[in-house]
Amino acid sequence: MTDRNPRQLFNTWLVLAAIVISSMALMAVAGPTVVVIAVLLGLAIVKCRFVALDFMGLSHAPSALRLGLLIWPAALVLLAAAKLVLSAVLLT
């Protein structure tokens, strides 16, 4: 899995949990506005980075593999952002 020690993995898990809880709180407080959704999409990229590089232990993997595992969620976020912008433009 990974060569990181359990303390480092626990700290990474805490960061991921904090991101999830703050995302839920942000959505509950501010609602599904364009800015909130854009922030949540950015946080999704950050979470993917932590999972791929830290939990999956790919921080020392070949650069093509690391890049591919980070480009894939970035492409999905860009598609979701494009849909968000398009729906915001068409609905106004």
C-alpha positions as CSV (number, residue, x, y, z in Angstrom):
1,M,0.0,0.0,0.0
2,T,2.4,2.7,1.1
3,D,5.7,3.1,2.9
4,R,4.4,5.9,5.1
5,N,4.2,5.3,8.8
6,P,0.8,5.0,10.5
7,R,1.1,8.5,12.1
8,Q,1.5,10.1,8.7
9,L,-1.5,8.1,7.3
10,F,-3.6,9.1,10.3
11,N,-2.7,12.8,9.7
12,T,-3.6,12.5,6.1
13,W,-6.9,10.9,7.1
14,L,-7.6,13.7,9.4
15,V,-7.0,16.3,6.6
16,L,-9.4,14.3,4.4
17,A,-12.0,14.1,7.1
18,A,-11.7,17.9,7.7
19,I,-12.1,18.6,4.0
20,V,-15.3,16.4,3.9
21,I,-16.8,17.9,7.0
22,S,-16.0,21.5,5.9
23,S,-17.5,20.7,2.5
24,M,-20.7,19.4,4.0
25,A,-20.9,22.4,6.3
26,L,-20.3,24.8,3.5
27,M,-23.1,23.2,1.4
28,A,-25.5,23.3,4.4
29,V,-24.8,26.9,5.2
30,A,-24.5,28.5,1.8
31,G,-26.5,26.2,-0.4
32,P,-25.8,25.1,-3.9
33,T,-24.6,28.4,-5.4
34,V,-22.2,28.6,-8.3
35,V,-19.3,29.7,-6.0
36,V,-19.9,27.0,-3.5
37,I,-20.0,24.3,-6.1
38,A,-16.8,25.6,-7.6
39,V,-15.1,25.5,-4.2
40,L,-16.4,21.9,-3.7
41,L,-15.0,20.9,-7.1
42,G,-11.6,22.3,-6.1
43,L,-11.7,20.4,-2.8
44,A,-12.5,17.3,-4.8
45,I,-9.2,17.7,-6.7
46,V,-7.3,18.1,-3.4
47,K,-8.9,15.0,-2.0
48,C,-8.0,13.0,-5.1
49,R,-4.4,14.1,-4.7
50,F,-4.3,13.0,-1.0
51,V,-5.8,9.6,-1.8
52,A,-3.7,8.9,-4.9
53,L,-0.3,10.0,-3.6
54,D,-0.6,9.3,0.1
55,F,-3.0,6.5,0.7
56,M,-2.2,4.6,-2.5
57,G,1.5,5.2,-2.0
58,L,2.1,6.6,-5.5
59,S,4.2,9.5,-4.5
60,H,7.3,7.6,-5.7
61,A,5.5,6.0,-8.7
62,P,6.5,6.8,-12.3
63,S,5.6,10.3,-13.2
64,A,3.3,9.2,-16.0
65,L,1.2,7.2,-13.6
66,R,1.0,10.0,-11.0
67,L,0.1,12.5,-13.7
68,G,-2.6,10.3,-15.1
69,L,-4.1,9.7,-11.7
70,L,-4.3,13.5,-11.1
71,I,-5.4,14.5,-14.6
72,W,-8.4,12.1,-14.6
73,P,-10.2,13.8,-11.7
74,A,-9.1,17.2,-13.0
75,A,-10.7,16.5,-16.4
76,L,-13.9,15.4,-14.6
77,V,-14.0,18.5,-12.5
78,L,-13.5,20.6,-15.6
79,L,-16.4,18.9,-17.3
80,A,-18.6,19.5,-14.2
81,A,-17.5,23.1,-14.1
82,A,-18.3,23.5,-17.8
83,K,-21.8,22.1,-17.1
84,L,-22.2,24.4,-14.2
85,V,-21.2,27.5,-16.2
86,L,-23.3,26.5,-19.1
87,S,-26.4,25.9,-16.9
88,A,-25.8,29.3,-15.1
89,V,-25.6,31.1,-18.5
90,L,-28.6,29.4,-20.0
91,L,-30.8,29.9,-16.9
92,T,-30.1,33.7,-16.6
